[in-house]
Amino acid sequence: MLVYLVVYPVGRFLLEFLRLDSAQVGGLNANQTFMAIVALVAGGLLVYRHRQPKGL
């Protein structure tokens, strides 16, 4: 599930550049900002979970 939460927002972030109807602030729209945050948080959780010792 965490892998999906990393991959999907990255794809969505990139596809948002193709939209013509969205308002932009600082070159990014609200959807891109939210997807970047979701991808970073999920990626951090994935790394944190991967570094946990096994069998505890």
Buried (B, 14 or more C-beta within 10 A) or exposed (E): EBEEBBEBBBEBBEEBEEEEEEEEEEEBBEBBBBBBEBBEBBBEBBEEEEEEEEEE
